[in-house]
Amino acid sequence: MKRATNLLLVPRRIQNLRFLSEKAAGNLAMEPGKKTTHFGFTDVDEEEKEKKVHHVFANVAKKYDLMNDAMSMGVHRLWKDYYVGGLQIPYNAKILDMAGGTGDIAFRLLRHSPTAKVTVSDINQPMLDVGKERAETERDINPSRLEWICANAEQMPFESNTYDLFTMSFGIRNCTHPQKVIAEAFRILKPGGQLAILEFSQVNAALKPIYDAYSFNVIPVLGEILASDRQSYQYLVESIRKFPNQDEFARIIREEGFERVTYENMTFGVCSIHKGTKPRK
């Protein structure tokens, strides 16, 4: 057993050496005065991150749902069902599902509240194209209650005080400025509107060694086998570690003006649901 584990770790060490050298080269090439942010564990110009993230999801769009099943062993479906099932959705609600890509959350929203109108928005058109195709094959939803708009979550092209509910699932950690996304969500929501974000988070300390071993040694390999794209899934694993923990993210939501901010952990903190309400004043 020990031998098998070591065999798995050798390629990982080689990859780490290559990754560290690439990171160092990227940092040395950074122009003085440029604002930087993280792309996984690598520092990049803020302007460059959006392009890199766009490239990642354009690459994985057609295999995204398959990879979600493989990486989580299907558990992501339970997380999403629980997330949507816990939402209080008004009759004839207007919902904005940001980073909605392939429609996983939007379809659940319509099943949960058939009278709702859902705007699915994503910065990546190939992801939206997959979602549109899926919508035509989902027999238990009405595709006419969906609209698909390619847009940046940090600069939403939607009018203020328009939506009853803002949802975002496993997307905000890929944004350069998560606080700008929260500010935009606050703007487009009606007074009394709800924000609900499902995102990977900080796992329970007791589970962390196992979780890290699986994330770094298995998920990139699955990406290579199922989607022929190891690097994109390496980034996705790393992006989780760079995202604020549950309390820090709750603080960001409060600072942007939301009230009654709460969070709920799922699967020992592997992911969490954050909620907030825009004041009625």
Helices and strands as residue ranges (DSSP letters): H 2-29, E 36-39, E 42-45, H 46-60, G 61-63, H 64-72, H 75-85, E 94-98, H 104-112, E 117-122, H 125-135, G 143-145, E 146-150, E 163-169, G 172-174, H 178-188, E 189-200, H 208-217, H 219-227, H 230-242, H 246-255, E 259-266, E 271-277
